[in-house]
Amino acid sequence: MFPDWLTADRLQWVILGALAINLVAMWLVAKLVRKAITKFLLFVLLAGLGLSLWIQREDLQDCVDTCECTLYGQDVEIPENRRPDRCTSD
């Protein structure tokens, strides 16, 4: 379970930061790695991570509609002010 302060809104920004770091890592791989096979494998790994992060980010945007937020299987708290009435648990 994520900490209480790590809400779906904040996680979207964290994921964007992770995507930016991922792009920098891909640029570093392109500049520093000399062997073609190693460069290719690192690019595939980093591209897969970037795609995975982007998909999770899109899922977080839709979670208010479904009343369930998860990020890689971990529950994420929906802020009270963004929670629809049908999602409140009394």
N, C-alpha and C positions, 0 to 999 in steps of 0.2 A: 504494500500500500504506500502510495506517495504521501509526503507530509501534507498537512492541511493547507499550508500557504501555497502549495503548488497546484493551482487550479487549472482548468482547461484553457482559460485565456492565457495564463502565463506559460503553459506548456507549448502553446502555439508559437510564442516568441522564442522559447528555448529551442524548439525544433528548427525555427528559421536560423538561429545562431549556429546550431549543429550543421545545418545545410551549408552555411557560409564557410565553416571550418572544413567541411568535406570538400568544397570546391577548392579551397586553398591547398588541401592535401593532394587533390588531383593535379593541381598546377605544379606542386613540388615534385610529385612523381614524374610528371612529364619532363621537368627540367633536370632532375637529379639522377633518375634511374637510367642506366645505360643498356642493360640487357632487355631485349624486346619481349621475351616471354615473361619476365618478371614485371615489366611495365604493363603488359597486357593483363596479367592476372591481378595486379594491384588496381588497375583501372576498372576491371569487372567487379572486384570486391567493393571499391568505393562507389561505383555507380549503383550497385545493388543496395548499399547502405543508404545512399541518397534517395533512391526510389522508395525504399521502405519508409524513410522518414517523411517523405512527401505524402505517401498514402496515409500514414498515421495522422498527419496534420489535417488532411481532408476529413478523416473520420472524426477528429475532435471538433471540427466545425459543424458536423451533422449530429453530434451527440445530444445537443439540447432537444432536438426533435424526437429522439428515441428515448430520452430520459436515462440513458446508460452511457457512461463515458469510460473507455478503457484505452490504455496506451501500452501496447505489447503485453496485453493480458493483465495489467495492473489497473485497478479502479482509480478513477479521477473524480474529484468532487466538482459538481457544477455549482457555481456561485449562486447564492440565494436570489439575487436580483435578476438572474438570467434563467432561473428555473421556472418552467411553465406551471400553472396551477395543477395540471394533471399529474405532475411529477412529485408534488409534495407528499410526504409521508406523515400522516397524523397518527 
